[in-house]
Amino acid sequence: MGSHSAVLLQVFIALCLVVFQSSAVKVDADLNTTLTVDASDSSGSPIPDTLLGIFFEEINHAGAGGLWAELVSNRGFEAGGPNTPSNIDPWAIIGNVSYINVETDRTSLFDRNKIALRLEVLCDTTGDNICPTGGVGVYNPGFWGMNIEQGKKYKVVFYVRSTGSINLVVSFTGSNGLGNLASAEITGSASDVSNWTKVETILEAKATDHNARLQLTTTTKGVIWFDQVSAMPQDTYKGHGFRSDLFGMLANMKPRFIRFPGGCFVEGEWLRNAFRWKESVGPWEERPGHFGDVWMYWTDDGLGYFEFLQLAEDLGAAPIWVFNNGISHQDQVDTTAVLPFVQEALDGIEFARGDASSKWGSLRASMGHPEPFDLKYVAVGNEDCNKKNYRGNYLKFYSAIRSAYPDIQIISNCDASSQPLNHPADLYDYHLYTNAKDMFSRATAFDRTSRTGPKAFVSEYAVTGSDAGTGSLKAALAEAGFLIGLERNRWNPDAIVFNSYQFYGTPSYWVQLFFSESSGATLLKASLQSTLSNSLVASAITWKNPVDGNNYIRIKVVNFNLNAVNLHISFNGLDPNTVQLSGSTKTVLTSSSLTDENSFSQPKKVVPIQSLLQSVGREVNVVVPPYSFTSFDFLKQSTNLEIIRSDSSSRASI
């Protein structure tokens, strides 16, 4: 991944509707396959409303510098920790040592982040040491260069104090400091700024620069302190701080749950650097931030526990909170000493669900959300099953949470897909990272899994290594095969690449969109008769389009073979003329090479292409291209739309 891009997580869809076009792909005459689908009323099985969701981890600046729209990196100058001198990177100085001295000290207004930036300005507008044109000070280039767009407004907030009067210019400029994109002059008497003072101003851009920077400059001699400098665009989603374009890509996936904030980010390489929710809530200025020592960068934790809960609500997704269970990659607390971690988890649940009059519920209410969040799932740790103290620690958490919140579903780190757990759990967490061939073969991984006991929660999977590249078609097709296996058993990898102003979906992102309608749909019985059992998988569902109110039968097929396949689709239990030609479509994800990827220069090199089906009926013959993922959507007549379920049937949970 280049230095000016990052991977977020999942996904965006803008299908290209074109008229049917003939394929020039060669079909091997021996590769004839029949898919038989039982489309009769009452034959289907309900798919859980929570089949598909997203996993969000603060990795590769997915949050800080990504979804979280804050433009300033290291806004509190705390990246070096609580001691001085602190690391102010990427802040840089404007002016040489004859004009200005810059250092950090521990004079901040805020108890939990004591570092402030001290500027001793040696030059002036008169006298022997005249300040250079434009003044001296500091600038911040953001994470990838700041995206400043003409006509848009940005709220800049900072805290300042001084030994004398101040005359500051707050501005957005080009990356070299030239060109005034937007600016405001901030003045104050010595008495105005003798103590820490909060300054807020709105800057409206008069030009566009995708690689801009924020500057704080002056031409007045004296000593000035800055702290907690923020610049936020005013067009974030609902004003909640989420970058609107990236939020839209997540929303297009129609996720039914979101797992957050990690991942290894929750554990930390060492416990002292693990994400702790209490340090990520309250006013943003008071959050200490922390160094994520697994992914090796500083976060101000503007995207904190509250914001993750808000993100879930905005997406209409069930929040799944992963908390630290006293275990990191390198150290762990003994079960006899884990109770403070247990209490922290209980307090976190109260923050999300407690009444506005409760201790932690009142803090949530003060942040603008008096009503509780709908938190019903929690995960005790991440990938810690084989750690010495996990089982003992887990049981402490399980007992306390079950007693206080009996409705909350508790997720274990231990895999129960092949053998029973030795501890109670509502769900078990299943992670899979492997090569493309093995990933595709896992389409049947849950076919023989016990239907009793804890349910499977597949929260992390991806093709890795040379097969993956930075998001290849080969990886996406293998993951698609695995997903069809999950769908068949009624039970998500990374996929959005971005910089300061651009974004695109990888092929894996587009694969996710093929399944966006599966949550809450009805799974139909389907069987393949083929000599290609190791390279062809398929599934069938019925789903209702909430936009037009129409019902569809969707057939999804992954061909992981170098030859095209003649596919004969046979519908049983389907009345004549039930399927309409008009409105029935085929959508194909493929490319000329398995290693093809999308990029900023070619963001749509590998994207789904939709065309109209040439014929429909109870018997349909189609060609499935080599190395492709194809979705056939058959529009059903309005006279026989709903799959009938008996009163005893009910939707499953995750």
Salt bridges, closest charged atoms under 4 A:
ASP49 OD1 - ARG651 NE 3.40
GLU70 OE1 - ARG75 NH1 2.81
GLU103 OE2 - ARG118 NH1 3.67
GLU120 OE1 - ARG118 NH1 3.99
GLU149 OE1 - LYS152 NZ 2.66
GLU200 OE1 - LYS155 NZ 3.52
GLU200 OE2 - LYS198 NZ 3.46
ASP235 OD2 - LYS152 NZ 3.05
ASP245 OD1 - ARG243 NE 2.79
GLU267 OE1 - HIS329 NE2 3.17
GLU267 OE2 - LYS387 NZ 3.98
GLU269 OE1 - HIS329 ND1 2.92
GLU285 OE2 - LYS198 NZ 3.21
ASP301 OD2 - HIS290 ND1 2.92
GLU307 OE2 - ARG287 NH2 2.97
GLU313 OE1 - HIS369 NE2 2.95
ASP314 OD2 - HIS240 ND1 2.66
GLU344 OE1 - ARG276 NH2 2.81
ASP347 OD2 - LYS278 NZ 2.77
ASP374 OD1 - LYS376 NZ 3.75
GLU383 OE2 - HIS431 ND1 2.65
ASP384 OD1 - LYS387 NZ 3.38
ASP407 OD2 - ARG353 NH1 2.98
ASP426 OD2 - ARG402 NH2 2.59
ASP429 OD2 - ARG259 NH2 3.31
ASP429 OD2 - HIS431 NE2 3.11
ASP438 OD2 - ARG442 NH2 3.05
ASP447 OD2 - ARG488 NH2 3.86
GLU460 OE2 - ARG259 NH1 2.94
GLU460 OE2 - HIS431 ND1 3.57
ASP467 OD1 - LYS474 NZ 3.28
GLU487 OE2 - LYS556 NZ 2.82
GLU517 OE2 - LYS254 NZ 2.62
ASP596 OD1 - LYS605 NZ 3.60
GLU619 OE1 - HIS568 NE2 2.56
ASP633 OD1 - ARG554 NE 2.83
